[in-house]
Amino acid sequence: MPFFKYLDYKFYFDKIVFKDSLFIVVSGSHAYGWNTENSDLDLVRVFYPTVRQALSVMFRCKNNHFKDKFNNKIVDCTEYPIQNFISLLSKGNGNVLDNLFQSSNNELCIIRQDKEVKELQKIVIDELHDGFRKHFLGYDMSLKKDLSNESRLEKYGMNKLLLSRYRLLQEGIILCEHKEVVYNLLKQMEYIDTKYCEDLLNSYIESRKFYRYKNCIVEIEELRQKLESLQLPKYSGLPYCLDTWLIDKYIAMK
């Protein structure tokens, strides 16, 4: 089991079922690179339901979400049955794409089936399609609207919303240009040169004032224009390849 630095393993043995998990990872701010002492801990678990749970109309296994507390820290856990995770991945969902590649990071991964994770990662990179790029653009547009919404601004703050826009757009650009999944904001800076992103990130982590919001917004819009100008294949064999992979796994389990 990989080393995990955020919480005591006992929490997971008490609260989360390890059996039949494809992986359990830390996501959210800890993965993106802007976690602070006050950050919640976001966990994602992908697991294999039983054949009945996977196929039954009456007892089909659904996504599960729960919150708990450990060492005065909020733990927010989302669990995906493998078929739901595969479905989202095949459609180009960037969130589950991040989760899949976070599972390769030993500082974020609690448990994983290494062979299966590598197989899925290879399938996705070999069969990338434009749905991923559109996901990043769509999510960014939602965050852009949040910047004009007082309740959302109050909840998340200007800095975090702008950091999220930087991260999404840069991840999309790197995916299109390099065919790599880079979800961490600091690592993205190794690929894309920005003038204001690092200062914004440091000001957020250090809880200090930031004065260049207008510059950030201009720079972010330039990143958006660049991502809009790029393209991945409109169609790919990703849905078929993922579906075939999943069927083979269940046949092997019998």
N, C-alpha and C positions, 0 to 999 in steps of 0.2 A: 504494500500500500504506500503511495507516495507521501512524503512529508507534507504536513498541512499546518500552517502557522497561525490560523485565525482563532480556532476554538478547540477545546478539548474533544478528543474523539468520542468520549463517553456520551456527549450530547447526541451524536449521530446514531450510536448504537441504541440509545434510548428512544430516539424520536423518528428515525428514518430506517426503512428496511433496506439493508444492503443487498439482500438476495435478489437475483434477477435484474440488477441494475446494469445498464450499458455504461453509464457514468453518472457521477455526482460531482458538480463543479461549483465554484464560487463565481458569480457573475456580477453585474452592476458596477458600482463605483470602484470596488476593489480590483476588478479586472480592467476597467477602463483607465485607471491611474489617477483618479482624483478623490480617493477615499480620505476621510478625516476621522478624528476620534469619535465624531457623532454619527458616522455613517452606519446605516443598517447593513446587515450581512445578507446578501441575496444568494440563494442556492437554487440550482436547477438539477433535477434528477430525471434521467430517461431510463425507463425500465421495460422489461418484457412482460406483458400481461399473459395470463394463461390463454390457451387456444380458445376456450369458451369466452373469455373476456374480450379477446381480439375479434371474434367473429359473430358473437351473439347479438341479435337485435335487442333482446330484453336485458341482457347483463353486460352490454358493451362497456369497456373500461374508459373512463373520461379523464381529462386533465384534472389535477388536484392542486389546490393552493391553500397554504396555511401559514400563519404567523405564530411565532413563539418567542420566548425570551430566554437568554442564557448569558450569565455574567453581565447583567444589566445591558445587554445588547439585543436589539430586535433582530430576529432571524426570520427572513421572508423566503419561503420555499415554494417553488413551483415544480410539479411532477408531471411529466408527459409519458403516456404509454407510447411505446416505440412507433406504432402505426400513425399516431397523431403527429409525432415529431417528424417522421418521414414525409408525411403529407405536407406539413409546413415547409420543410426543407425543399421539397420538389417544386413548390410554388415560388421559391426565391425569398423566403423570409430571412431577413438579415439577423434577427435576434437569435434564432436557433442555429444559424450558420456560425455566429460567434460562440455559442455554447459548445458546438461540436469541436471547434478548434481550441477553445479554452481547456478542453479535456486533455490536451497534449501538454499543458503547462503544469509541471509538478507543484508549483506554488499555489495553483488554483484548484487542482484536481484532488478530490478526496479518494475516489475509487474509479477505475475504468477497466473495461475489457479491451486491452491494448490492440489486439489483432483486429477486432471488429471496428474500433474507432478509426484505425488507419485505413481500413477498407472503405469506410464511408467517406473519409476525407479525400481519398483518391478519386472516388466516383464523382464527388461534387466538383473538384477542381478540373477533372477531365470533361465534365459536362456542364460547365457554367452557362447560364443563359441570362437574358436581359432582365428577367424578373428581379434579380438581385439588385441591379442598378436602379430599377424603378422603385424598389422597396426603400432604398436609402434616400432617394429623391422625395418620395412620398412622406416618409417619416420626418425628413428635414422640413418639408412644407408645414407639417403639423406643428413642429417646434417653432417655426417662424410665426405662425398664428398665435402660439402661446405667449410670444413676446409682446403681443398687443392685448393680452388678456390679464386683467389685474389680479384675478384670483390665482391664476397659474403662476404669474410672476411672484406673488406673495408666497406661494407654496414652494417653488423651486429656486427662485432668485435669478436675476439676470445672468450672473456668471455661469451657473450650471446649465442654463438653457443654451447659452452661446457655446460653451464647451461641448455640449451634446451635438450641436450643429457642426462644429469643427470635426468632431470625431466621425460622425456619420458620413459626411461628404468626403473626408479624406480616406475613409475605409473604402468607399465606393470607387474612388479614383484609383487607389492602389490595387483593388481587385480587378478593375478593367485593364490597367496598364501592366501589372506584374503577375496577375493570376495568383495572388497571395492574400490570405485573410489576416489582416493586421488590425486587431480590435482595440489595442492599447494606444492611448493618445500620444504618450511619449515616444513610443516606437514608430508611430506614424510620422513623427517629425524627422526621423531618419530618412524618410522617402520624399517628404514634401516640405519645402522651405516656406515658412510663414513668419511674418514680422511680429505678430501680436499674440499668437496662441500660447506660447510658453509663458509669457508674462501674465496672461489671464489665468492660466492654470496655477501658477505659483501664488497669485493673489487670492485665488479661491482656497487653496490648501492652507495658506498662512492667515486667512481671514483678514486680509487688509484691503483697503480701498483700491479700486481700479478706475482709471480715468479715460481709457481709450475705447470705450464701447463703440463709438461711431466708426473708428478705424477697424475694429473687429468685424462689424457688420458689413462694411465694404469688402473686406478680405473674404469673409464667408460667402458673400454673393458672387465673388469671383470664382471661388471654389465650386459653387453650385453651377455656374455657367460652364465651367470646365467639365464637370461630371455630366451635364446635359449634352455636351458635345461628343462624349465618348459613347461607346456601344459594345455590348456583348451580343453573342448570337441570339437571335429572336427565338429560335427553337433549339432544343437539345434533347438528348436521350435520357436526361436526368430522371424524370418520373418513372420511366420504364426500368432503368437500371436500379433505382432505389427499391422499386416494388419487387423486382426479381431478387435483389439481395435479401429483402425481408422474408419473402416466401421461402427462399433457400434456408434461412435461419430457422424458421419454424418447422420445416421438413426435417432438418437435422436434429431438432429437439425431441422429435417423436421417438 
